[in-house]
Amino acid sequence: MAEFAYKTSGTCSKEIYFELDEEKRLRNVRFVGGCNGNLQGVSRLVEGMKAEDVIERCGGIRCGFKATSCPDQLSEAIREALAKE
């Protein structure tokens, strides 16, 4: 299992940590900063999901007038992690 760290941009959260298992499923997703309750919910909802499914569901979500959101940043983090593997 590989662990990844990602510095977010344009969101209240500052970093995202997660693991990808051998089947490219998300494990142990953790956000640093941001809206604690919402991000705990996001983390639990994506636990065990295939990376590509999370990218598809979370990519492009916006937070208010911001061009991105914490779920969108998670999708970017996953894309980057997959590209490194």
PDB file of N, CA, C and O in Angstrom, chain B, residues numbered from 101:
ATOM      1  N   MET B 101       0.849  -1.175   0.000  1.00  0.00           N
ATOM      2  CA  MET B 101       0.000   0.000   0.000  1.00  0.00           C
ATOM      3  C   MET B 101       0.893   1.235   0.000  1.00  0.00           C
ATOM      4  O   MET B 101       1.839   1.324   0.782  1.00  0.00           O
ATOM      5  N   ALA B 102       0.592   2.175  -0.868  1.00  0.00           N
ATOM      6  CA  ALA B 102       1.398   3.392  -0.990  1.00  0.00           C
ATOM      7  C   ALA B 102       0.657   4.564  -0.364  1.00  0.00           C
ATOM      8  O   ALA B 102      -0.546   4.729  -0.562  1.00  0.00           O
ATOM      9  N   GLU B 103       1.395   5.382   0.398  1.00  0.00           N
ATOM     10  CA  GLU B 103       0.801   6.567   1.016  1.00  0.00           C
ATOM     11  C   GLU B 103       1.187   7.809   0.215  1.00  0.00           C
ATOM     12  O   GLU B 103       2.307   7.921  -0.284  1.00  0.00           O
ATOM     13  N   PHE B 104       0.236   8.740   0.103  1.00  0.00           N
ATOM     14  CA  PHE B 104       0.452   9.964  -0.647  1.00  0.00           C
ATOM     15  C   PHE B 104       0.069  11.170   0.187  1.00  0.00           C
ATOM     16  O   PHE B 104      -0.822  11.104   1.035  1.00  0.00           O
ATOM     17  N   ALA B 105       0.761  12.279  -0.069  1.00  0.00           N
ATOM     18  CA  ALA B 105       0.450  13.559   0.559  1.00  0.00           C
ATOM     19  C   ALA B 105       0.274  14.578  -0.555  1.00  0.00           C
ATOM     20  O   ALA B 105       0.991  14.546  -1.555  1.00  0.00           O
ATOM     21  N   TYR B 106      -0.679  15.478  -0.380  1.00  0.00           N
ATOM     22  CA  TYR B 106      -0.973  16.474  -1.401  1.00  0.00           C
ATOM     23  C   TYR B 106      -1.262  17.806  -0.731  1.00  0.00           C
ATOM     24  O   TYR B 106      -2.095  17.884   0.172  1.00  0.00           O
ATOM     25  N   LYS B 107      -0.580  18.849  -1.169  1.00  0.00           N
ATOM     26  CA  LYS B 107      -0.835  20.217  -0.696  1.00  0.00           C
ATOM     27  C   LYS B 107      -1.956  20.797  -1.540  1.00  0.00           C
ATOM     28  O   LYS B 107      -1.831  20.907  -2.759  1.00  0.00           O
ATOM     29  N   THR B 108      -3.043  21.164  -0.895  1.00  0.00           N
ATOM     30  CA  THR B 108      -4.194  21.688  -1.617  1.00  0.00           C
ATOM     31  C   THR B 108      -3.978  23.144  -2.017  1.00  0.00           C
ATOM     32  O   THR B 108      -3.083  23.821  -1.513  1.00  0.00           O
ATOM     33  N   SER B 109      -4.814  23.600  -2.927  1.00  0.00           N
ATOM     34  CA  SER B 109      -4.750  24.978  -3.406  1.00  0.00           C
ATOM     35  C   SER B 109      -6.170  25.503  -3.562  1.00  0.00           C
ATOM     36  O   SER B 109      -7.007  24.849  -4.184  1.00  0.00           O
ATOM     37  N   GLY B 110      -6.449  26.683  -3.000  1.00  0.00           N
ATOM     38  CA  GLY B 110      -7.749  27.303  -3.178  1.00  0.00           C
ATOM     39  C   GLY B 110      -8.841  26.808  -2.259  1.00  0.00           C
ATOM     40  O   GLY B 110     -10.017  27.082  -2.495  1.00  0.00           O
ATOM     41  N   THR B 111      -8.471  26.072  -1.200  1.00  0.00           N
ATOM     42  CA  THR B 111      -9.465  25.560  -0.258  1.00  0.00           C
ATOM     43  C   THR B 111      -9.049  25.866   1.177  1.00  0.00           C
ATOM     44  O   THR B 111      -7.910  26.254   1.440  1.00  0.00           O
ATOM     45  N   CYS B 112      -9.985  25.685   2.091  1.00  0.00           N
ATOM     46  CA  CYS B 112      -9.699  25.877   3.519  1.00  0.00           C
ATOM     47  C   CYS B 112      -8.769  24.780   4.037  1.00  0.00           C
ATOM     48  O   CYS B 112      -7.939  25.034   4.909  1.00  0.00           O
ATOM     49  N   SER B 113      -8.902  23.575   3.511  1.00  0.00           N
ATOM     50  CA  SER B 113      -7.984  22.510   3.914  1.00  0.00           C
ATOM     51  C   SER B 113      -6.613  22.800   3.313  1.00  0.00           C
ATOM     52  O   SER B 113      -6.509  23.416   2.253  1.00  0.00           O
ATOM     53  N   LYS B 114      -5.573  22.355   3.991  1.00  0.00           N
ATOM     54  CA  LYS B 114      -4.206  22.646   3.553  1.00  0.00           C
ATOM     55  C   LYS B 114      -3.502  21.441   2.945  1.00  0.00           C
ATOM     56  O   LYS B 114      -2.648  21.594   2.071  1.00  0.00           O
ATOM     57  N   GLU B 115      -3.858  20.244   3.404  1.00  0.00           N
ATOM     58  CA  GLU B 115      -3.209  19.021   2.921  1.00  0.00           C
ATOM     59  C   GLU B 115      -4.204  17.874   2.935  1.00  0.00           C
ATOM     60  O   GLU B 115      -5.192  17.887   3.669  1.00  0.00           O
ATOM     61  N   ILE B 116      -3.915  16.880   2.102  1.00  0.00           N
ATOM     62  CA  ILE B 116      -4.690  15.640   2.074  1.00  0.00           C
ATOM     63  C   ILE B 116      -3.695  14.484   2.110  1.00  0.00           C
ATOM     64  O   ILE B 116      -2.709  14.478   1.374  1.00  0.00           O
ATOM     65  N   TYR B 117      -3.960  13.521   2.962  1.00  0.00           N
ATOM     66  CA  TYR B 117      -3.157  12.302   3.039  1.00  0.00           C
ATOM     67  C   TYR B 117      -4.077  11.123   2.750  1.00  0.00           C
ATOM     68  O   TYR B 117      -5.221  11.096   3.205  1.00  0.00           O
ATOM     69  N   PHE B 118      -3.583  10.164   2.003  1.00  0.00           N
ATOM     70  CA  PHE B 118      -4.378   8.970   1.715  1.00  0.00           C
ATOM     71  C   PHE B 118      -3.453   7.854   1.250  1.00  0.00           C
ATOM     72  O   PHE B 118      -2.286   8.078   0.928  1.00  0.00           O
ATOM     73  N   GLU B 119      -4.003   6.659   1.224  1.00  0.00           N
ATOM     74  CA  GLU B 119      -3.285   5.487   0.733  1.00  0.00           C
ATOM     75  C   GLU B 119      -4.070   4.888  -0.421  1.00  0.00           C
ATOM     76  O   GLU B 119      -5.297   4.969  -0.469  1.00  0.00           O
ATOM     77  N   LEU B 120      -3.342   4.287  -1.345  1.00  0.00           N
ATOM     78  CA  LEU B 120      -3.946   3.496  -2.413  1.00  0.00           C
ATOM     79  C   LEU B 120      -3.480   2.062  -2.248  1.00  0.00           C
ATOM     80  O   LEU B 120      -2.281   1.794  -2.181  1.00  0.00           O
ATOM     81  N   ASP B 121      -4.437   1.133  -2.183  1.00  0.00           N
ATOM     82  CA  ASP B 121      -4.050  -0.263  -2.042  1.00  0.00           C
ATOM     83  C   ASP B 121      -3.724  -0.857  -3.414  1.00  0.00           C
ATOM     84  O   ASP B 121      -3.707  -0.145  -4.418  1.00  0.00           O
ATOM     85  N   GLU B 122      -3.471  -2.135  -3.446  1.00  0.00           N
ATOM     86  CA  GLU B 122      -3.066  -2.816  -4.678  1.00  0.00           C
ATOM     87  C   GLU B 122      -4.134  -2.756  -5.757  1.00  0.00           C
ATOM     88  O   GLU B 122      -3.821  -2.816  -6.946  1.00  0.00           O
ATOM     89  N   GLU B 123      -5.391  -2.637  -5.352  1.00  0.00           N
ATOM     90  CA  GLU B 123      -6.503  -2.571  -6.303  1.00  0.00           C
ATOM     91  C   GLU B 123      -6.874  -1.135  -6.647  1.00  0.00           C
ATOM     92  O   GLU B 123      -7.903  -0.896  -7.278  1.00  0.00           O
ATOM     93  N   LYS B 124      -6.034  -0.162  -6.233  1.00  0.00           N
ATOM     94  CA  LYS B 124      -6.268   1.273  -6.472  1.00  0.00           C
ATOM     95  C   LYS B 124      -7.541   1.757  -5.783  1.00  0.00           C
ATOM     96  O   LYS B 124      -8.311   2.544  -6.335  1.00  0.00           O
ATOM     97  N   ARG B 125      -7.740   1.260  -4.555  1.00  0.00           N
ATOM     98  CA  ARG B 125      -8.853   1.716  -3.724  1.00  0.00           C
ATOM     99  C   ARG B 125      -8.305   2.634  -2.636  1.00  0.00           C
ATOM    100  O   ARG B 125      -7.210   2.414  -2.118  1.00  0.00           O
ATOM    101  N   LEU B 126      -9.077   3.662  -2.297  1.00  0.00           N
ATOM    102  CA  LEU B 126      -8.638   4.626  -1.291  1.00  0.00           C
ATOM    103  C   LEU B 126      -8.761   4.065   0.115  1.00  0.00           C
ATOM    104  O   LEU B 126      -9.724   3.380   0.461  1.00  0.00           O
ATOM    105  N   ARG B 127      -7.758   4.377   0.903  1.00  0.00           N
ATOM    106  CA  ARG B 127      -7.717   3.968   2.305  1.00  0.00           C
ATOM    107  C   ARG B 127      -7.182   5.139   3.131  1.00  0.00           C
ATOM    108  O   ARG B 127      -6.338   5.904   2.665  1.00  0.00           O
ATOM    109  N   ASN B 128      -7.676   5.266   4.347  1.00  0.00           N
ATOM    110  CA  ASN B 128      -7.150   6.215   5.337  1.00  0.00           C
ATOM    111  C   ASN B 128      -7.037   7.644   4.807  1.00  0.00           C
ATOM    112  O   ASN B 128      -5.980   8.266   4.912  1.00  0.00           O
ATOM    113  N   VAL B 129      -8.112   8.157   4.245  1.00  0.00           N
ATOM    114  CA  VAL B 129      -8.123   9.529   3.730  1.00  0.00           C
ATOM    115  C   VAL B 129      -8.223  10.496   4.905  1.00  0.00           C
ATOM    116  O   VAL B 129      -9.105  10.365   5.754  1.00  0.00           O
ATOM    117  N   ARG B 130      -7.303  11.474   4.948  1.00  0.00           N
ATOM    118  CA  ARG B 130      -7.275  12.456   6.024  1.00  0.00           C
ATOM    119  C   ARG B 130      -7.014  13.844   5.452  1.00  0.00           C
ATOM    120  O   ARG B 130      -6.084  14.035   4.668  1.00  0.00           O
ATOM    121  N   PHE B 131      -7.828  14.798   5.841  1.00  0.00           N
ATOM    122  CA  PHE B 131      -7.646  16.195   5.451  1.00  0.00           C
ATOM    123  C   PHE B 131      -7.068  16.955   6.631  1.00  0.00           C
ATOM    124  O   PHE B 131      -7.397  16.660   7.780  1.00  0.00           O
ATOM    125  N   VAL B 132      -6.211  17.928   6.360  1.00  0.00           N
ATOM    126  CA  VAL B 132      -5.671  18.809   7.389  1.00  0.00           C
ATOM    127  C   VAL B 132      -6.297  20.176   7.169  1.00  0.00           C
ATOM    128  O   VAL B 132      -6.150  20.769   6.100  1.00  0.00           O
ATOM    129  N   GLY B 133      -6.995  20.673   8.178  1.00  0.00           N
ATOM    130  CA  GLY B 133      -7.693  21.945   8.061  1.00  0.00           C
ATOM    131  C   GLY B 133      -9.038  21.744   7.397  1.00  0.00           C
ATOM    132  O   GLY B 133      -9.452  20.615   7.131  1.00  0.00           O
ATOM    133  N   GLY B 134      -9.715  22.845   7.132  1.00  0.00           N
ATOM    134  CA  GLY B 134     -11.010  22.761   6.475  1.00  0.00           C
ATOM    135  C   GLY B 134     -12.145  22.513   7.447  1.00  0.00           C
ATOM    136  O   GLY B 134     -11.959  22.584   8.662  1.00  0.00           O
ATOM    137  N   CYS B 135     -13.312  22.223   6.918  1.00  0.00           N
ATOM    138  CA  CYS B 135     -14.525  21.992   7.703  1.00  0.00           C
ATOM    139  C   CYS B 135     -14.506  20.564   8.237  1.00  0.00           C
ATOM    140  O   CYS B 135     -14.815  19.617   7.513  1.00  0.00           O
ATOM    141  N   ASN B 136     -14.148  20.422   9.480  1.00  0.00           N
ATOM    142  CA  ASN B 136     -13.882  19.115  10.067  1.00  0.00           C
ATOM    143  C   ASN B 136     -14.993  18.093   9.843  1.00  0.00           C
ATOM    144  O   ASN B 136     -14.719  16.983   9.387  1.00  0.00           O
ATOM    145  N   GLY B 137     -16.221  18.439  10.150  1.00  0.00           N
ATOM    146  CA  GLY B 137     -17.317  17.478  10.012  1.00  0.00           C
ATOM    147  C   GLY B 137     -17.537  17.050   8.573  1.00  0.00           C
ATOM    148  O   GLY B 137     -17.681  15.862   8.286  1.00  0.00           O
ATOM    149  N   ASN B 138     -17.564  18.015   7.675  1.00  0.00           N
ATOM    150  CA  ASN B 138     -17.767  17.694   6.254  1.00  0.00           C
ATOM    151  C   ASN B 138     -16.640  16.827   5.721  1.00  0.00           C
ATOM    152  O   ASN B 138     -16.883  15.878   4.975  1.00  0.00           O
ATOM    153  N   LEU B 139     -15.418  17.144   6.097  1.00  0.00           N
ATOM    154  CA  LEU B 139     -14.284  16.393   5.557  1.00  0.00           C
ATOM    155  C   LEU B 139     -14.173  15.006   6.172  1.00  0.00           C
ATOM    156  O   LEU B 139     -13.679  14.083   5.524  1.00  0.00           O
ATOM    157  N   GLN B 140     -14.624  14.846   7.411  1.00  0.00           N
ATOM    158  CA  GLN B 140     -14.712  13.492   7.964  1.00  0.00           C
ATOM    159  C   GLN B 140     -15.730  12.684   7.173  1.00  0.00           C
ATOM    160  O   GLN B 140     -15.523  11.502   6.899  1.00  0.00           O
ATOM    161  N   GLY B 141     -16.838  13.336   6.808  1.00  0.00           N
ATOM    162  CA  GLY B 141     -17.862  12.668   6.010  1.00  0.00           C
ATOM    163  C   GLY B 141     -17.333  12.264   4.649  1.00  0.00           C
ATOM    164  O   GLY B 141     -17.534  11.129   4.216  1.00  0.00           O
ATOM    165  N   VAL B 142     -16.653  13.185   3.967  1.00  0.00           N
ATOM    166  CA  VAL B 142     -16.068  12.865   2.655  1.00  0.00           C
ATOM    167  C   VAL B 142     -15.101  11.697   2.794  1.00  0.00           C
ATOM    168  O   VAL B 142     -15.135  10.756   2.001  1.00  0.00           O
ATOM    169  N   SER B 143     -14.243  11.762   3.801  1.00  0.00           N
ATOM    170  CA  SER B 143     -13.245  10.708   4.007  1.00  0.00           C
ATOM    171  C   SER B 143     -13.894   9.344   4.190  1.00  0.00           C
ATOM    172  O   SER B 143     -13.442   8.352   3.618  1.00  0.00           O
ATOM    173  N   ARG B 144     -14.945   9.299   4.982  1.00  0.00           N
ATOM    174  CA  ARG B 144     -15.623   8.022   5.228  1.00  0.00           C
ATOM    175  C   ARG B 144     -16.370   7.529   3.996  1.00  0.00           C
ATOM    176  O   ARG B 144     -16.424   6.329   3.729  1.00  0.00           O
ATOM    177  N   LEU B 145     -16.943   8.463   3.250  1.00  0.00           N
ATOM    178  CA  LEU B 145     -17.699   8.059   2.057  1.00  0.00           C
ATOM    179  C   LEU B 145     -16.807   7.479   0.968  1.00  0.00           C
ATOM    180  O   LEU B 145     -17.226   6.568   0.253  1.00  0.00           O
ATOM    181  N   VAL B 146     -15.587   7.987   0.829  1.00  0.00           N
ATOM    182  CA  VAL B 146     -14.709   7.498  -0.237  1.00  0.00           C
ATOM    183  C   VAL B 146     -13.863   6.306   0.197  1.00  0.00           C
ATOM    184  O   VAL B 146     -13.218   5.678  -0.643  1.00  0.00           O
ATOM    185  N   GLU B 147     -13.852   5.983   1.471  1.00  0.00           N
ATOM    186  CA  GLU B 147     -13.067   4.847   1.982  1.00  0.00           C
ATOM    187  C   GLU B 147     -13.442   3.578   1.223  1.00  0.00           C
ATOM    188  O   GLU B 147     -14.609   3.190   1.192  1.00  0.00           O
ATOM    189  N   GLY B 148     -12.456   2.939   0.616  1.00  0.00           N
ATOM    190  CA  GLY B 148     -12.675   1.683  -0.094  1.00  0.00           C
ATOM    191  C   GLY B 148     -13.122   1.844  -1.539  1.00  0.00           C
ATOM    192  O   GLY B 148     -13.211   0.859  -2.272  1.00  0.00           O
ATOM    193  N   MET B 149     -13.404   3.076  -1.959  1.00  0.00           N
ATOM    194  CA  MET B 149     -13.823   3.298  -3.348  1.00  0.00           C
ATOM    195  C   MET B 149     -12.629   3.210  -4.286  1.00  0.00           C
ATOM    196  O   MET B 149     -11.495   3.487  -3.896  1.00  0.00           O
ATOM    197  N   LYS B 150     -12.898   2.821  -5.524  1.00  0.00           N
ATOM    198  CA  LYS B 150     -11.852   2.823  -6.544  1.00  0.00           C
ATOM    199  C   LYS B 150     -11.454   4.260  -6.843  1.00  0.00           C
ATOM    200  O   LYS B 150     -12.304   5.148  -6.901  1.00  0.00           O
ATOM    201  N   ALA B 151     -10.173   4.484  -7.029  1.00  0.00           N
ATOM    202  CA  ALA B 151      -9.640   5.820  -7.270  1.00  0.00           C
ATOM    203  C   ALA B 151     -10.340   6.509  -8.432  1.00  0.00           C
ATOM    204  O   ALA B 151     -10.712   7.677  -8.323  1.00  0.00           O
ATOM    205  N   GLU B 152     -10.522   5.807  -9.533  1.00  0.00           N
ATOM    206  CA  GLU B 152     -11.159   6.396 -10.719  1.00  0.00           C
ATOM    207  C   GLU B 152     -12.597   6.822 -10.441  1.00  0.00           C
ATOM    208  O   GLU B 152     -13.062   7.823 -10.985  1.00  0.00           O
ATOM    209  N   ASP B 153     -13.310   6.066  -9.592  1.00  0.00           N
ATOM    210  CA  ASP B 153     -14.681   6.431  -9.244  1.00  0.00           C
ATOM    211  C   ASP B 153     -14.721   7.710  -8.418  1.00  0.00           C
ATOM    212  O   ASP B 153     -15.612   8.540  -8.599  1.00  0.00           O
ATOM    213  N   VAL B 154     -13.766   7.872  -7.518  1.00  0.00           N
ATOM    214  CA  VAL B 154     -13.702   9.098  -6.705  1.00  0.00           C
ATOM    215  C   VAL B 154     -13.389  10.293  -7.602  1.00  0.00           C
ATOM    216  O   VAL B 154     -13.984  11.358  -7.445  1.00  0.00           O
ATOM    217  N   ILE B 155     -12.469  10.122  -8.531  1.00  0.00           N
ATOM    218  CA  ILE B 155     -12.144  11.205  -9.464  1.00  0.00           C
ATOM    219  C   ILE B 155     -13.392  11.621 -10.235  1.00  0.00           C
ATOM    220  O   ILE B 155     -13.678  12.811 -10.371  1.00  0.00           O
ATOM    221  N   GLU B 156     -14.132  10.639 -10.736  1.00  0.00           N
ATOM    222  CA  GLU B 156     -15.331  10.913 -11.523  1.00  0.00           C
ATOM    223  C   GLU B 156     -16.400  11.629 -10.696  1.00  0.00           C
ATOM    224  O   GLU B 156     -17.035  12.562 -11.188  1.00  0.00           O
ATOM    225  N   ARG B 157     -16.605  11.207  -9.457  1.00  0.00           N
ATOM    226  CA  ARG B 157     -17.662  11.780  -8.627  1.00  0.00           C
ATOM    227  C   ARG B 157     -17.289  13.120  -8.010  1.00  0.00           C
ATOM    228  O   ARG B 157     -18.152  13.983  -7.846  1.00  0.00           O
ATOM    229  N   CYS B 158     -16.033  13.308  -7.669  1.00  0.00           N
ATOM    230  CA  CYS B 158     -15.625  14.511  -6.922  1.00  0.00           C
ATOM    231  C   CYS B 158     -15.006  15.596  -7.791  1.00  0.00           C
ATOM    232  O   CYS B 158     -15.004  16.767  -7.412  1.00  0.00           O
ATOM    233  N   GLY B 159     -14.485  15.220  -8.947  1.00  0.00           N
ATOM    234  CA  GLY B 159     -13.841  16.200  -9.816  1.00  0.00           C
ATOM    235  C   GLY B 159     -14.824  17.257 -10.297  1.00  0.00           C
ATOM    236  O   GLY B 159     -15.937  16.937 -10.715  1.00  0.00           O
ATOM    237  N   GLY B 160     -14.408  18.520 -10.235  1.00  0.00           N
ATOM    238  CA  GLY B 160     -15.228  19.614 -10.727  1.00  0.00           C
ATOM    239  C   GLY B 160     -16.197  20.211  -9.728  1.00  0.00           C
ATOM    240  O   GLY B 160     -16.871  21.190 -10.046  1.00  0.00           O
ATOM    241  N   ILE B 161     -16.290  19.650  -8.525  1.00  0.00           N
ATOM    242  CA  ILE B 161     -17.164  20.231  -7.502  1.00  0.00           C
ATOM    243  C   ILE B 161     -16.565  21.562  -7.054  1.00  0.00           C
ATOM    244  O   ILE B 161     -15.362  21.672  -6.821  1.00  0.00           O
ATOM    245  N   ARG B 162     -17.417  22.554  -6.942  1.00  0.00           N
ATOM    246  CA  ARG B 162     -16.964  23.886  -6.509  1.00  0.00           C
ATOM    247  C   ARG B 162     -17.517  24.189  -5.127  1.00  0.00           C
ATOM    248  O   ARG B 162     -18.553  23.655  -4.730  1.00  0.00           O
ATOM    249  N   CYS B 163     -16.821  25.049  -4.400  1.00  0.00           N
ATOM    250  CA  CYS B 163     -17.253  25.487  -3.074  1.00  0.00           C
ATOM    251  C   CYS B 163     -17.607  26.971  -3.171  1.00  0.00           C
ATOM    252  O   CYS B 163     -16.723  27.825  -3.246  1.00  0.00           O
ATOM    253  N   GLY B 164     -18.883  27.264  -3.169  1.00  0.00           N
ATOM    254  CA  GLY B 164     -19.316  28.654  -3.291  1.00  0.00           C
ATOM    255  C   GLY B 164     -18.810  29.256  -4.590  1.00  0.00           C
ATOM    256  O   GLY B 164     -19.031  28.713  -5.673  1.00  0.00           O
ATOM    257  N   PHE B 165     -18.121  30.398  -4.462  1.00  0.00           N
ATOM    258  CA  PHE B 165     -17.593  31.086  -5.641  1.00  0.00           C
ATOM    259  C   PHE B 165     -16.174  30.664  -5.975  1.00  0.00           C
ATOM    260  O   PHE B 165     -15.583  31.181  -6.923  1.00  0.00           O
ATOM    261  N   LYS B 166     -15.622  29.734  -5.213  1.00  0.00           N
ATOM    262  CA  LYS B 166     -14.261  29.250  -5.481  1.00  0.00           C
ATOM    263  C   LYS B 166     -14.273  28.352  -6.718  1.00  0.00           C
ATOM    264  O   LYS B 166     -15.288  27.739  -7.047  1.00  0.00           O
ATOM    265  N   ALA B 167     -13.143  28.287  -7.382  1.00  0.00           N
ATOM    266  CA  ALA B 167     -13.024  27.462  -8.586  1.00  0.00           C
ATOM    267  C   ALA B 167     -12.836  25.987  -8.261  1.00  0.00           C
ATOM    268  O   ALA B 167     -12.847  25.152  -9.166  1.00  0.00           O
ATOM    269  N   THR B 168     -12.666  25.655  -6.994  1.00  0.00           N
ATOM    270  CA  THR B 168     -12.402  24.282  -6.567  1.00  0.00           C
ATOM    271  C   THR B 168     -13.085  24.037  -5.229  1.00  0.00           C
ATOM    272  O   THR B 168     -13.794  24.904  -4.717  1.00  0.00           O
ATOM    273  N   SER B 169     -12.869  22.861  -4.669  1.00  0.00           N
ATOM    274  CA  SER B 169     -13.413  22.483  -3.361  1.00  0.00           C
ATOM    275  C   SER B 169     -12.514  21.401  -2.783  1.00  0.00           C
ATOM    276  O   SER B 169     -11.612  20.911  -3.462  1.00  0.00           O
ATOM    277  N   CYS B 170     -12.755  21.031  -1.545  1.00  0.00           N
ATOM    278  CA  CYS B 170     -11.962  19.950  -0.958  1.00  0.00           C
ATOM    279  C   CYS B 170     -12.165  18.623  -1.699  1.00  0.00           C
ATOM    280  O   CYS B 170     -11.184  17.920  -1.944  1.00  0.00           O
ATOM    281  N   PRO B 171     -13.402  18.252  -2.065  1.00  0.00           N
ATOM    282  CA  PRO B 171     -13.556  17.027  -2.859  1.00  0.00           C
ATOM    283  C   PRO B 171     -12.855  17.118  -4.216  1.00  0.00           C
ATOM    284  O   PRO B 171     -12.270  16.138  -4.675  1.00  0.00           O
ATOM    285  N   ASP B 172     -12.911  18.289  -4.861  1.00  0.00           N
ATOM    286  CA  ASP B 172     -12.227  18.478  -6.141  1.00  0.00           C
ATOM    287  C   ASP B 172     -10.716  18.348  -5.947  1.00  0.00           C
ATOM    288  O   ASP B 172     -10.035  17.745  -6.776  1.00  0.00           O
ATOM    289  N   GLN B 173     -10.193  18.905  -4.864  1.00  0.00           N
ATOM    290  CA  GLN B 173      -8.763  18.791  -4.586  1.00  0.00           C
ATOM    291  C   GLN B 173      -8.376  17.332  -4.320  1.00  0.00           C
ATOM    292  O   GLN B 173      -7.281  16.906  -4.685  1.00  0.00           O
ATOM    293  N   LEU B 174      -9.268  16.572  -3.688  1.00  0.00           N
ATOM    294  CA  LEU B 174      -9.009  15.145  -3.498  1.00  0.00           C
ATOM    295  C   LEU B 174      -8.892  14.456  -4.849  1.00  0.00           C
ATOM    296  O   LEU B 174      -8.012  13.617  -5.041  1.00  0.00           O
ATOM    297  N   SER B 175      -9.765  14.797  -5.782  1.00  0.00           N
ATOM    298  CA  SER B 175      -9.682  14.175  -7.110  1.00  0.00           C
ATOM    299  C   SER B 175      -8.364  14.535  -7.787  1.00  0.00           C
ATOM    300  O   SER B 175      -7.769  13.691  -8.457  1.00  0.00           O
ATOM    301  N   GLU B 176      -7.898  15.770  -7.624  1.00  0.00           N
ATOM    302  CA  GLU B 176      -6.606  16.172  -8.179  1.00  0.00           C
ATOM    303  C   GLU B 176      -5.466  15.397  -7.516  1.00  0.00           C
ATOM    304  O   GLU B 176      -4.524  14.971  -8.185  1.00  0.00           O
ATOM    305  N   ALA B 177      -5.558  15.221  -6.217  1.00  0.00           N
ATOM    306  CA  ALA B 177      -4.525  14.473  -5.485  1.00  0.00           C
ATOM    307  C   ALA B 177      -4.446  13.032  -5.982  1.00  0.00           C
ATOM    308  O   ALA B 177      -3.356  12.481  -6.137  1.00  0.00           O
ATOM    309  N   ILE B 178      -5.595  12.434  -6.227  1.00  0.00           N
ATOM    310  CA  ILE B 178      -5.635  11.053  -6.711  1.00  0.00           C
ATOM    311  C   ILE B 178      -5.054  10.964  -8.121  1.00  0.00           C
ATOM    312  O   ILE B 178      -4.288  10.049  -8.424  1.00  0.00           O
ATOM    313  N   ARG B 179      -5.418  11.909  -8.975  1.00  0.00           N
ATOM    314  CA  ARG B 179      -4.848  11.931 -10.337  1.00  0.00           C
ATOM    315  C   ARG B 179      -3.328  11.985 -10.281  1.00  0.00           C
ATOM    316  O   ARG B 179      -2.642  11.251 -10.992  1.00  0.00           O
ATOM    317  N   GLU B 180      -2.814  12.854  -9.436  1.00  0.00           N
ATOM    318  CA  GLU B 180      -1.363  12.989  -9.294  1.00  0.00           C
ATOM    319  C   GLU B 180      -0.738  11.693  -8.781  1.00  0.00           C
ATOM    320  O   GLU B 180       0.309  11.268  -9.270  1.00  0.00           O
ATOM    321  N   ALA B 181      -1.378  11.069  -7.800  1.00  0.00           N
ATOM    322  CA  ALA B 181      -0.858   9.818  -7.251  1.00  0.00           C
ATOM    323  C   ALA B 181      -0.843   8.708  -8.291  1.00  0.00           C
ATOM    324  O   ALA B 181       0.124   7.952  -8.383  1.00  0.00           O
ATOM    325  N   LEU B 182      -1.911   8.608  -9.073  1.00  0.00           N
ATOM    326  CA  LEU B 182      -1.966   7.579 -10.105  1.00  0.00           C
ATOM    327  C   LEU B 182      -0.892   7.802 -11.169  1.00  0.00           C
ATOM    328  O   LEU B 182      -0.324   6.845 -11.697  1.00  0.00           O
ATOM    329  N   ALA B 183      -0.620   9.056 -11.476  1.00  0.00           N
ATOM    330  CA  ALA B 183       0.407   9.366 -12.470  1.00  0.00           C
ATOM    331  C   ALA B 183       1.800   8.995 -11.975  1.00  0.00           C
ATOM    332  O   ALA B 183       2.681   8.691 -12.780  1.00  0.00           O
ATOM    333  N   LYS B 184       2.005   9.016 -10.678  1.00  0.00           N
ATOM    334  CA  LYS B 184       3.314   8.680 -10.097  1.00  0.00           C
ATOM    335  C   LYS B 184       3.544   7.179 -10.033  1.00  0.00           C
ATOM    336  O   LYS B 184       4.687   6.729  -9.952  1.00  0.00           O
ATOM    337  N   GLU B 185       2.474   6.406 -10.067  1.00  0.00           N
ATOM    338  CA  GLU B 185       2.635   4.948  -9.935  1.00  0.00           C
ATOM    339  C   GLU B 185       3.023   4.303 -11.248  1.00  0.00           C
ATOM    340  O   GLU B 185       3.198   3.086 -11.310  1.00  0.00           O
TER     341      GLU B 185
END
